[in-house]
């Protein structure tokens, strides 16, 4: 398959929308990461996304809409708690879990009766959805398990020849995937942390928002035979992993610097490995935007080991650390 490279023009977006309508796959920019889009209401098209990504079929997809009028096409009911949140954060980097409408295929939701719905802030993304004239199911546009793509070059690295087209937009501003908030229970629950934080949501609602306990469990080391059906992407399988080995260094700044130097010397001098340290200080926003792109750059440089300094786990830092820990397979050096 020849993957078309499409600049962001009215004509090309119309063409990309036609590809979606006929069951094809188009990668497109959002404010979070690049998505790999298919007609959310076409089961065969959605299966093609799983195939292109090598994605497990029980890993649910997020359905993207461009207008509030499309919400009824994908959700069977809109909880009252959703109203102030939609008013505050849509369009934007947050996904709401609601009961799915009958017309949404089970393959789109990973076999669940709930569906994740997002209205992206990106104008290019919303224009594509309008051009397609239907909601678009779109996980991140990378091979399953790899770092999410925040530049179109990253998409082509993983997907060239596997999908119909890529819209060549700008680099993604946020850099990590959307917050996923489950609205189907008594208390709203964060299934995946993102740019919209727990603190922001509680301020908007004036009431409690919880984290899903699964966020604090290493998904690679669940109890043998334990049944787990993820309600949102990224809850069950290893994600965001570069080819290089990633290790997190967590602790006092001076001790962490000393340990970084020791590790680099040990790896380079004795193990003959190329090791690089990543340190964003306390700048969680910069880390969010840069982290996935940097992992891919270091892979291209044939780095063997990436030593990542832990961020303070508060507000956005908690969301970024969620990705860092998964990229490292929860390999943390405490100092």
GIQUIVEN-V666667 format. One record per backbone hydrogen bond with DSSP energy under -1.0 kcal/mol. CO is the residue of the C=O (numbers start at 1). NH is the residue of the N-H. If there is no record, write none. Layout:
CO	NH
CO	NH
//
This chain:
4	166
6	168
7	9
9	13
10	14
11	15
12	16
13	17
14	18
15	19
16	20
17	21
18	22
19	24
20	23
25	165
26	37
27	167
28	35
31	174
32	175
34	141
35	28
37	26
38	137
39	42
42	46
43	47
44	48
45	49
46	50
47	51
48	52
49	53
50	54
50	55
53	144
56	59
62	138
63	118
64	136
67	70
68	71
70	73
71	74
71	75
74	101
79	82
80	83
82	86
83	87
84	88
85	89
86	90
92	94
93	179
95	181
96	117
97	183
98	115
99	76
101	104
106	111
108	61
113	100
115	98
116	63
117	96
118	65
119	92
122	126
123	127
124	128
125	129
126	130
127	131
128	132
129	133
129	134
135	40
136	64
137	38
139	36
140	142
143	146
145	241
149	34
150	172
151	155
152	156
153	157
154	158
155	159
156	160
159	162
164	4
165	27
166	6
167	169
179	95
180	191
180	192
181	97
182	189
188	210
189	182
190	212
192	180
197	201
198	202
199	203
200	204
201	205
202	206
210	190
212	215
213	216
214	217
218	221
223	226
232	235
245	306
247	308
248	333
249	310
250	335
252	256
253	257
254	258
255	259
256	260
257	261
258	262
259	263
260	264
261	265
262	266
263	267
264	268
265	269
266	270
266	271
267	273
274	304
274	305
276	307
278	309
280	283
282	284
283	287
284	288
285	289
286	290
287	291
290	294
291	295
292	296
293	297
294	298
295	299
296	300
297	301
298	303
299	302
304	245
305	276
306	247
307	278
308	249
312	314
314	317
315	318
316	320
317	321
318	322
319	323
320	324
321	325
322	326
323	327
324	328
325	330
326	329
330	332
331	248
333	250
//
